[in-house]
Amino acid sequence: MESATRLNKFLASCGVGSRRACDKLVQEGHVEINGKPCLNPAERVEERDFVKVDGRRVQPKATGTILMHKPKGLVCTKSDELNRDTIYALLPGSLQHLQHVGRLDRESEGLLVMTNDGQLSQSLLHPSKDLEKEYLVTSNQPVTDEHLDLFLSGIFTEDGRMQAKDIERVSPRRFRVVLTTGHKRQIRVMFRQLGYTVQRLLRIRVGSLDLPAIPPGKWVWLAPADIELLLKNPTRKRSKPARRPAKKAAKKAARKPPAKSAGSARSGGSRDGRKQGRPGPPPGRARGSRKPSGNPGKRRKK
């Protein structure tokens, strides 16, 4: 630990909670330093200080970061007031001090970072970092091209204007959505505002780190190289396919009559416009007219 550390940062490194949660604990009088109550989250703490939370001494733990593949049906909290199952049921006792960075709602799944490194948490969550988070979203019905454009230009909701950084169609009902903002249930709210329902929401990337091939409910330790990937957006240019599905575009193109040009009229045909290799109608008679019966030199009397 540094020679002197802010109290809220010290408590977070002890696994007490996030910095914001620690601020609240301090201000509510749950913390004392060297036997004296402390109500200032910015109080400096040194290594020789004796810090207690609700009468129990706390000490910093070695920093560590894991990546969890969160399954559906679990909430991101340590204790739920509705007694629902939480993500901490998936962790051993030695990792119960880790804090989730951001959250996925109960019905969402995918990549979730958990750490007791307060500085890393701040870097991942601060809006100024403009860090990308990518999701694979399945809608209950196909989304129109006009509505896809609204995701990029902005959708006005009860909670204000919400906007995606990028959206790409994978199929008529599946999309890749990239966000850099963190409004509550943002993707579900945006889809609902346009009349759709999200049937599945899977976070597949944070920064440049993709969700590894691990089953839901499992987790892996992150190495320093992985954490570097977390903290930076991809430098590669993402491909932007046409918003209209290929099949639909092909059908629309097929309905258009082919353009006529002087070159196309001469291509593969003779000068009088007939196709080579196939005899045309005799001069003076249009193709498709009925051939007169009998002697062509005599006309039938009326």
Secondary structure, DSSP 8 states (H G I E B T S, - for coil): --SSEEHHHHHHHTTS--HHHHHHHHHTT-EEETTEE---TT-EE-TT--EEETTEE-------EEEEEE-TT-BSSSS-TT---BGGGGS-GGGTT-EESS---TT-EEEEEEES-HHHHHHHH-GGG---EEEEEEESS---HHHHHHHHH-EEETTEEE--SEEEEEETTEEEEEES---TTHHHHHHHHTT--EEEEEEEEETTEE--S--TT-EEE--HHHHHHHTS---S------SS-HHHHHHHHHHS-----HHHHHTTB-TTS-BTTS----TTS-TT-----S-TTS----
